[in-house]
Amino acid sequence: MKPSRWITVIVALLIVAAGSVALTYRHLKAGTPLADPSSEKTPSTMDIRIVTTQPVTRTFSSHMPWIGVVRSCASVKLTALVDGSVAAIDVADQTPVETGAVIMRLGEPRVESERAGLEVSAKSLTSQLALANETIARLQQSLAERLATKDDLAAAQKTRLQLQGQLHHAQLALDSFEQQLRVVAPMAGIFTHRRVSPGQAVRAGQVLGQIIDADHLRIVAALFPPVGVALEGKQVKVRLSGDRLLTGIIKQVLPQAAPNGATKVWIESKQIDRQVHPGQTVSGEVTLAAKSALAVPASAVVYDADEQPYVFVPYQGDYKRRPVHLGLTHGGWIEVLSGLNAGQPVVTQGAYELFYRRFNQQFKIVD
């Protein structure tokens, strides 16, 4: 072959190669991948891994947080019955006590003087009654010997009855005074909230401490429920340290709101009785409502610049964006209130890739 013909062939090959390169460049510049004749993928979904699934029916619950303090269901205040001072405290703080146990004793010089007077009066009457008994015995002997009359004996017996009544009242007064000096537990429980110390002066009626029933507890909780929601009887979760959970029931809604306007409720259960202690601060949530609804995985939902949610559904061999109205979220699933049918598959993997493949059509890039 002549040299001129070789030159012509080489130039032709160069022209074909240049045309191929230019075509490829135009495709790449336009953002359109080259189609593979052996592939069934459309240019819009090429290189995007798409997974679809159908919506399912799941149960969604609305919850409201609360915070509260553990209190005893039953408690009594210990008060001083007379003026005096704290002579001794016989029970340590936070100690279990039985009904009738002496918690503390009162006393001071004036108190001791009053007690001594009552003791002297009772002893004096006891001695007088003993003499009256001896007198009656002698009169009975004299009456048998006709040295005394029946009137003498009757007068002595009357005196004895009077002394017996006086002694009875004196002993009651002494016992009552002794009881007033002793502060005792009116019920079994825990002695707590002590407000006085040994040697401290107190007045009659002053609160000295408290006995609480540690076996029957409740949580006094505060929360802000929606208007019109009935709380009584609702189930409650109580969260403790170490990810422990207890359950309870709202037994009562208190008529008076907290100073911050919160609704106050009583939460009770057997678990609360056994696993918390009075004064402990706890928190949790109350289940307000539970319902079954259509749901999709959270990965199926994409959001535009205005936070409008969408899902992608198969449509004529491609995928179509569809706006949806969402509700509650739980465990990686989102409630779909409207915009999707029960049997309509949705894209659960590759949704955002589909969303951003038309980025330039959805967002105007500022120069």
Salt bridges, closest charged atoms under 4 A:
ASP83 OD2 - ARG203 NH1 3.44
ASP90 OD1 - ARG105 NH2 2.98
ASP93 OD1 - ARG194 NE 2.80
GLU108 OE2 - ARG110 NE 3.35
GLU112 OE2 - ARG115 NH2 3.28
GLU114 OE1 - ARG110 NH1 3.39
GLU178 OE2 - ARG115 NH1 3.57
ASP213 OD2 - HIS216 ND1 2.87
GLU268 OE2 - ARG218 NE 3.10
GLU285 OE2 - HIS63 ND1 3.88
GLU285 OE2 - ARG239 NH2 3.38
ASP318 OD1 - ARG357 NH2 3.30
ASP318 OD2 - ARG358 NH2 3.82
GLU335 OE2 - LYS291 NZ 2.93
